[in-house]
């Protein structure tokens, strides 16, 4: 009984993980914004 329980939960985990990885690959990469800072940083 315990083996079937663990196997089912492991299979569910693997399916969720695979779906997450597929979704993650298609997300756009965040670009770094170059913030222009004033010459005098005390302002």
PyMOL Python script that loads the backbone (N, CA, C, O; Angstrom):
from pymol import cmd

cmd.read_pdbstr("""\
ATOM      1  N   UNK A   1       0.818  -1.189   0.000  1.00  0.00           N
ATOM      2  CA  UNK A   1       0.000   0.000   0.000  1.00  0.00           C
ATOM      3  C   UNK A   1       0.864   1.256   0.000  1.00  0.00           C
ATOM      4  O   UNK A   1       0.607   2.177  -0.775  1.00  0.00           O
ATOM      5  N   UNK A   2       1.867   1.309   0.840  1.00  0.00           N
ATOM      6  CA  UNK A   2       2.698   2.502   0.940  1.00  0.00           C
ATOM      7  C   UNK A   2       3.468   2.737  -0.358  1.00  0.00           C
ATOM      8  O   UNK A   2       3.669   3.884  -0.758  1.00  0.00           O
ATOM      9  N   UNK A   3       3.899   1.662  -1.018  1.00  0.00           N
ATOM     10  CA  UNK A   3       4.651   1.829  -2.251  1.00  0.00           C
ATOM     11  C   UNK A   3       3.800   2.492  -3.332  1.00  0.00           C
ATOM     12  O   UNK A   3       4.274   3.387  -4.031  1.00  0.00           O
ATOM     13  N   UNK A   4       2.568   2.066  -3.471  1.00  0.00           N
ATOM     14  CA  UNK A   4       1.676   2.672  -4.457  1.00  0.00           C
ATOM     15  C   UNK A   4       1.422   4.136  -4.138  1.00  0.00           C
ATOM     16  O   UNK A   4       1.374   4.974  -5.038  1.00  0.00           O
ATOM     17  N   UNK A   5       1.261   4.441  -2.865  1.00  0.00           N
ATOM     18  CA  UNK A   5       1.028   5.823  -2.431  1.00  0.00           C
ATOM     19  C   UNK A   5       2.217   6.703  -2.797  1.00  0.00           C
ATOM     20  O   UNK A   5       2.058   7.784  -3.365  1.00  0.00           O
ATOM     21  N   UNK A   6       3.414   6.218  -2.461  1.00  0.00           N
ATOM     22  CA  UNK A   6       4.611   7.008  -2.744  1.00  0.00           C
ATOM     23  C   UNK A   6       4.852   7.152  -4.242  1.00  0.00           C
ATOM     24  O   UNK A   6       5.250   8.220  -4.709  1.00  0.00           O
ATOM     25  N   UNK A   7       4.614   6.086  -4.991  1.00  0.00           N
ATOM     26  CA  UNK A   7       4.807   6.145  -6.431  1.00  0.00           C
ATOM     27  C   UNK A   7       3.851   7.141  -7.077  1.00  0.00           C
ATOM     28  O   UNK A   7       4.245   7.891  -7.970  1.00  0.00           O
ATOM     29  N   UNK A   8       2.603   7.153  -6.632  1.00  0.00           N
ATOM     30  CA  UNK A   8       1.622   8.081  -7.195  1.00  0.00           C
ATOM     31  C   UNK A   8       2.025   9.518  -6.904  1.00  0.00           C
ATOM     32  O   UNK A   8       1.971  10.374  -7.787  1.00  0.00           O
ATOM     33  N   UNK A   9       2.424   9.780  -5.676  1.00  0.00           N
ATOM     34  CA  UNK A   9       2.814  11.143  -5.337  1.00  0.00           C
ATOM     35  C   UNK A   9       4.082  11.558  -6.078  1.00  0.00           C
ATOM     36  O   UNK A   9       4.216  12.714  -6.480  1.00  0.00           O
ATOM     37  N   UNK A  10       4.998  10.635  -6.257  1.00  0.00           N
ATOM     38  CA  UNK A  10       6.219  10.944  -7.006  1.00  0.00           C
ATOM     39  C   UNK A  10       5.889  11.223  -8.470  1.00  0.00           C
ATOM     40  O   UNK A  10       6.450  12.146  -9.060  1.00  0.00           O
ATOM     41  N   UNK A  11       4.999  10.448  -9.059  1.00  0.00           N
ATOM     42  CA  UNK A  11       4.586  10.672 -10.445  1.00  0.00           C
ATOM     43  C   UNK A  11       3.897  12.031 -10.592  1.00  0.00           C
ATOM     44  O   UNK A  11       4.139  12.756 -11.556  1.00  0.00           O
ATOM     45  N   UNK A  12       3.034  12.367  -9.623  1.00  0.00           N
ATOM     46  CA  UNK A  12       2.361  13.672  -9.654  1.00  0.00           C
ATOM     47  C   UNK A  12       3.386  14.798  -9.567  1.00  0.00           C
ATOM     48  O   UNK A  12       3.283  15.801 -10.274  1.00  0.00           O
ATOM     49  N   UNK A  13       4.364  14.625  -8.703  1.00  0.00           N
ATOM     50  CA  UNK A  13       5.421  15.629  -8.547  1.00  0.00           C
ATOM     51  C   UNK A  13       6.199  15.797  -9.846  1.00  0.00           C
ATOM     52  O   UNK A  13       6.456  16.921 -10.277  1.00  0.00           O
ATOM     53  N   UNK A  14       6.571  14.695 -10.465  1.00  0.00           N
ATOM     54  CA  UNK A  14       7.325  14.762 -11.712  1.00  0.00           C
ATOM     55  C   UNK A  14       6.517  15.456 -12.808  1.00  0.00           C
ATOM     56  O   UNK A  14       7.077  16.220 -13.594  1.00  0.00           O
ATOM     57  N   UNK A  15       5.215  15.203 -12.870  1.00  0.00           N
ATOM     58  CA  UNK A  15       4.363  15.845 -13.873  1.00  0.00           C
ATOM     59  C   UNK A  15       4.281  17.352 -13.626  1.00  0.00           C
ATOM     60  O   UNK A  15       4.367  18.144 -14.564  1.00  0.00           O
ATOM     61  N   UNK A  16       4.117  17.744 -12.364  1.00  0.00           N
ATOM     62  CA  UNK A  16       4.063  19.180 -12.043  1.00  0.00           C
ATOM     63  C   UNK A  16       5.396  19.854 -12.355  1.00  0.00           C
ATOM     64  O   UNK A  16       5.429  20.972 -12.869  1.00  0.00           O
ATOM     65  N   UNK A  17       6.483  19.172 -12.045  1.00  0.00           N
ATOM     66  CA  UNK A  17       7.813  19.717 -12.291  1.00  0.00           C
ATOM     67  C   UNK A  17       8.042  19.905 -13.792  1.00  0.00           C
ATOM     68  O   UNK A  17       8.565  20.936 -14.214  1.00  0.00           O
ATOM     69  N   UNK A  18       7.658  18.924 -14.588  1.00  0.00           N
ATOM     70  CA  UNK A  18       7.838  19.012 -16.039  1.00  0.00           C
ATOM     71  C   UNK A  18       7.005  20.160 -16.612  1.00  0.00           C
ATOM     72  O   UNK A  18       7.477  20.895 -17.479  1.00  0.00           O
ATOM     73  N   UNK A  19       5.776  20.316 -16.133  1.00  0.00           N
ATOM     74  CA  UNK A  19       4.924  21.408 -16.606  1.00  0.00           C
ATOM     75  C   UNK A  19       5.527  22.754 -16.222  1.00  0.00           C
ATOM     76  O   UNK A  19       5.504  23.694 -17.017  1.00  0.00           O
ATOM     77  N   UNK A  20       6.061  22.852 -15.019  1.00  0.00           N
ATOM     78  CA  UNK A  20       6.674  24.103 -14.567  1.00  0.00           C
ATOM     79  C   UNK A  20       7.892  24.444 -15.413  1.00  0.00           C
ATOM     80  O   UNK A  20       8.086  25.600 -15.788  1.00  0.00           O
ATOM     81  N   UNK A  21       8.714  23.441 -15.714  1.00  0.00           N
ATOM     82  CA  UNK A  21       9.902  23.681 -16.523  1.00  0.00           C
ATOM     83  C   UNK A  21       9.536  24.102 -17.948  1.00  0.00           C
ATOM     84  O   UNK A  21      10.189  24.970 -18.526  1.00  0.00           O
ATOM     85  N   UNK A  22       8.491  23.487 -18.515  1.00  0.00           N
ATOM     86  CA  UNK A  22       8.047  23.884 -19.861  1.00  0.00           C
ATOM     87  C   UNK A  22       7.580  25.331 -19.847  1.00  0.00           C
ATOM     88  O   UNK A  22       7.911  26.101 -20.749  1.00  0.00           O
ATOM     89  N   UNK A  23       6.813  25.704 -18.831  1.00  0.00           N
ATOM     90  CA  UNK A  23       6.303  27.079 -18.730  1.00  0.00           C
ATOM     91  C   UNK A  23       7.456  28.053 -18.520  1.00  0.00           C
ATOM     92  O   UNK A  23       7.469  29.137 -19.102  1.00  0.00           O
ATOM     93  N   UNK A  24       8.410  27.675 -17.704  1.00  0.00           N
ATOM     94  CA  UNK A  24       9.539  28.553 -17.385  1.00  0.00           C
ATOM     95  C   UNK A  24      10.358  28.860 -18.632  1.00  0.00           C
ATOM     96  O   UNK A  24      10.840  29.982 -18.784  1.00  0.00           O
ATOM     97  N   UNK A  25      10.524  27.911 -19.507  1.00  0.00           N
ATOM     98  CA  UNK A  25      11.336  28.106 -20.708  1.00  0.00           C
ATOM     99  C   UNK A  25      10.725  29.134 -21.646  1.00  0.00           C
ATOM    100  O   UNK A  25      11.452  29.790 -22.392  1.00  0.00           O
ATOM    101  N   UNK A  26       9.407  29.289 -21.625  1.00  0.00           N
ATOM    102  CA  UNK A  26       8.733  30.184 -22.559  1.00  0.00           C
ATOM    103  C   UNK A  26       8.530  31.584 -21.996  1.00  0.00           C
ATOM    104  O   UNK A  26       7.998  32.449 -22.691  1.00  0.00           O
ATOM    105  N   UNK A  27       8.935  31.825 -20.769  1.00  0.00           N
ATOM    106  CA  UNK A  27       8.802  33.156 -20.207  1.00  0.00           C
ATOM    107  C   UNK A  27       9.899  34.059 -20.754  1.00  0.00           C
ATOM    108  O   UNK A  27      11.036  33.621 -20.931  1.00  0.00           O
ATOM    109  N   UNK A  28       9.565  35.312 -21.021  1.00  0.00           N
ATOM    110  CA  UNK A  28      10.614  36.226 -21.497  1.00  0.00           C
ATOM    111  C   UNK A  28      11.626  36.503 -20.397  1.00  0.00           C
ATOM    112  O   UNK A  28      11.285  36.556 -19.215  1.00  0.00           O
ATOM    113  N   UNK A  29      12.859  36.675 -20.802  1.00  0.00           N
ATOM    114  CA  UNK A  29      13.904  36.957 -19.829  1.00  0.00           C
ATOM    115  C   UNK A  29      13.779  38.402 -19.383  1.00  0.00           C
ATOM    116  O   UNK A  29      13.451  39.288 -20.173  1.00  0.00           O
ATOM    117  N   UNK A  30      14.045  38.622 -18.112  1.00  0.00           N
ATOM    118  CA  UNK A  30      14.002  39.980 -17.592  1.00  0.00           C
ATOM    119  C   UNK A  30      15.252  40.721 -18.055  1.00  0.00           C
ATOM    120  O   UNK A  30      16.371  40.226 -17.918  1.00  0.00           O
ATOM    121  N   UNK A  31      15.045  41.903 -18.599  1.00  0.00           N
ATOM    122  CA  UNK A  31      16.195  42.695 -19.007  1.00  0.00           C
ATOM    123  C   UNK A  31      16.582  43.623 -17.862  1.00  0.00           C
ATOM    124  O   UNK A  31      15.734  44.124 -17.123  1.00  0.00           O
ATOM    125  N   UNK A  32      17.869  43.834 -17.740  1.00  0.00           N
ATOM    126  CA  UNK A  32      18.339  44.722 -16.689  1.00  0.00           C
ATOM    127  C   UNK A  32      18.171  46.155 -17.164  1.00  0.00           C
ATOM    128  O   UNK A  32      18.556  46.512 -18.278  1.00  0.00           O
ATOM    129  N   UNK A  33      17.598  46.950 -16.306  1.00  0.00           N
ATOM    130  CA  UNK A  33      17.420  48.354 -16.638  1.00  0.00           C
ATOM    131  C   UNK A  33      18.667  49.116 -16.198  1.00  0.00           C
ATOM    132  O   UNK A  33      19.177  48.935 -15.093  1.00  0.00           O
ATOM    133  N   UNK A  34      19.126  49.949 -17.074  1.00  0.00           N
ATOM    134  CA  UNK A  34      20.254  50.808 -16.729  1.00  0.00           C
ATOM    135  C   UNK A  34      19.682  52.111 -16.200  1.00  0.00           C
ATOM    136  O   UNK A  34      19.145  52.917 -16.961  1.00  0.00           O
ATOM    137  N   UNK A  35      19.795  52.311 -14.920  1.00  0.00           N
ATOM    138  CA  UNK A  35      19.259  53.507 -14.305  1.00  0.00           C
ATOM    139  C   UNK A  35      20.317  54.594 -14.378  1.00  0.00           C
ATOM    140  O   UNK A  35      21.450  54.415 -13.933  1.00  0.00           O
ATOM    141  N   UNK A  36      19.924  55.722 -14.947  1.00  0.00           N
ATOM    142  CA  UNK A  36      20.861  56.828 -15.047  1.00  0.00           C
ATOM    143  C   UNK A  36      20.874  57.564 -13.712  1.00  0.00           C
ATOM    144  O   UNK A  36      19.847  58.065 -13.255  1.00  0.00           O
ATOM    145  N   UNK A  37      22.014  57.620 -13.116  1.00  0.00           N
ATOM    146  CA  UNK A  37      22.155  58.299 -11.834  1.00  0.00           C
ATOM    147  C   UNK A  37      22.823  59.650 -12.061  1.00  0.00           C
ATOM    148  O   UNK A  37      23.662  59.801 -12.950  1.00  0.00           O
ATOM    149  N   UNK A  38      22.443  60.619 -11.253  1.00  0.00           N
ATOM    150  CA  UNK A  38      23.095  61.926 -11.386  1.00  0.00           C
ATOM    151  C   UNK A  38      24.564  61.859 -10.992  1.00  0.00           C
ATOM    152  O   UNK A  38      24.980  60.959 -10.263  1.00  0.00           O
ATOM    153  N   UNK A  39      25.338  62.810 -11.475  1.00  0.00           N
ATOM    154  CA  UNK A  39      26.759  62.850 -11.145  1.00  0.00           C
ATOM    155  C   UNK A  39      26.971  63.013  -9.656  1.00  0.00           C
ATOM    156  O   UNK A  39      27.863  62.397  -9.072  1.00  0.00           O
ATOM    157  N   UNK A  40      26.148  63.846  -9.046  1.00  0.00           N
ATOM    158  CA  UNK A  40      26.262  64.081  -7.611  1.00  0.00           C
ATOM    159  C   UNK A  40      25.209  63.201  -6.925  1.00  0.00           C
ATOM    160  O   UNK A  40      24.021  63.520  -6.970  1.00  0.00           O
ATOM    161  N   UNK A  41      25.622  62.116  -6.301  1.00  0.00           N
ATOM    162  CA  UNK A  41      24.674  61.181  -5.718  1.00  0.00           C
ATOM    163  C   UNK A  41      24.060  61.661  -4.415  1.00  0.00           C
ATOM    164  O   UNK A  41      23.210  60.979  -3.844  1.00  0.00           O
ATOM    165  N   UNK A  42      24.482  62.832  -3.935  1.00  0.00           N
ATOM    166  CA  UNK A  42      23.875  63.354  -2.715  1.00  0.00           C
ATOM    167  C   UNK A  42      22.509  63.989  -3.015  1.00  0.00           C
ATOM    168  O   UNK A  42      21.771  64.329  -2.090  1.00  0.00           O
ATOM    169  N   UNK A  43      22.175  64.148  -4.284  1.00  0.00           N
ATOM    170  CA  UNK A  43      20.884  64.761  -4.640  1.00  0.00           C
ATOM    171  C   UNK A  43      19.760  63.811  -4.506  1.00  0.00           C
ATOM    172  O   UNK A  43      18.612  64.172  -4.768  1.00  0.00           O
TER     173      UNK A  43
END
""", "prot")
cmd.dss("prot")
cmd.show_as("cartoon", "prot")
cmd.util.cbc("prot")
cmd.orient("prot")
